[in-house]
Amino acid sequence: MQPDPLTQTFSALADPTRRAILARLAEGEATVNELAEPFDISLPAISRHLKVLEAAGLVSRTRTAQWRPCRIEAAPLKDVSTWVERYRRLWDESFTRMDAYLTQLQKGDPDARKN
């Protein structure tokens, strides 16, 4: 059974090398050699990372003569953002309640500690 796209995206983003590759590609297209420069790993290892990113839809490769540039694909990142945004509302509500509680404590409200 194939994992859903969101699971594939999170799985691809779980690795710091792949996140660094995406950060570099956010600046513009790059070849495998250019992507490998800052890392102390082999070109085949970079290629394996790129295959994971491609499978998740985060990276695409094109061919221009012998040059095969990689580019970032933002659609899966938008899906992650949409998913996380639902939970952000929960965090914001929790922080709002905590702020209200701390305000009560600072004012010396005796009922604040009962909550």
N, C-alpha and C positions, 0 to 999 in steps of 0.2 A: 504494500500500500504506500502510495506517494504521500509525503507529508504536505500539509497545506502551505500556501505561500508565506504566510506570516511566520510559521515555524521555521521554514527554510531561511527566511531573512534573519530571524533572531539567531539561528544556528551559525549563519555566516558571520554575523556581527559579533559573535562570542569570542572570536580570536583577535588579539591585539594587532597582529600583523595584517590581517585583512582590514581592520578598521584603519590602520595607517595607510594601506594601499588606497582605500576609498578617500581618505583625507587628501592624499596626493592627487587623485583623479578629480577631486572637486576643484582643483586649480586648473585643470585642463587635461587633454589627452596625453597619453604617455605609452611608450613601448614597454615590453617586458624588461628589457635591459635598464631603462630609465627607472622603472618601478623597483628593480632589484638593488639599485645603487646604495640606498641607506641601510640595507639589511646585510647581516652576516650569514646569509643562507644562500643556497645554490639557486641557479635559474630554474631547474626543474621544480624546486620547492615553491618558488614564486608562481610558476605555472599551475601547480596544484592549488594554491590559494586562489588564483584567478578562476580556475574551473569551478570552485565552490561558489565564488561570487557570481559567476555567470549562471550557474544552476539556480541561484536565488534571484536572478534577474537584476542584480545590482550593478553588473558590468557587462558591457558588450564590446566585441572586437570587430573591426572592419579591416578591409584589405585594400591598400593603395600600393600597387606594384609589390615590392618586397616588404614594405612597411606595414605592420599590423598594429595600429594604435588601439589602445583600450580607452574606453570612456565610461564614466559613471552613468547609471540609469537611476533617476530619482523616484520613479513611481513606487517601488517597494518601500522606500524610506517614508513616503507620504502615508502609506498604509500603516507603518509602525507609528508614525506621529498621530494618526487618527485613533489608533488603538490606545495609545498612552494617554491621549487627551481625555478619554472617558474617565480614567482613573485620576487624572489631575484634579477634576472637580471634587473627588472624594478627599484628596489631600488638602485642597483649598478649604473645604468645609471643616476638616479637622483642625487646620491652623486657625480658622476663624473662631472655633469653639475654644481652642487653647488660649488665644488672645483675650477672649472675653473672660475666661477663668483667671488668667494672670492679672487682668485689670481689676477683677473683684478682689484678688489677694492683695494687690498693691493698695487698694482703698481700705483694706482692713475689714472687709465684709466677713462676718463670722459664719455666714451660710456657705461661703465659697468652699471651705474645707469639707463640707458634707457631701459634695457632688462626687 
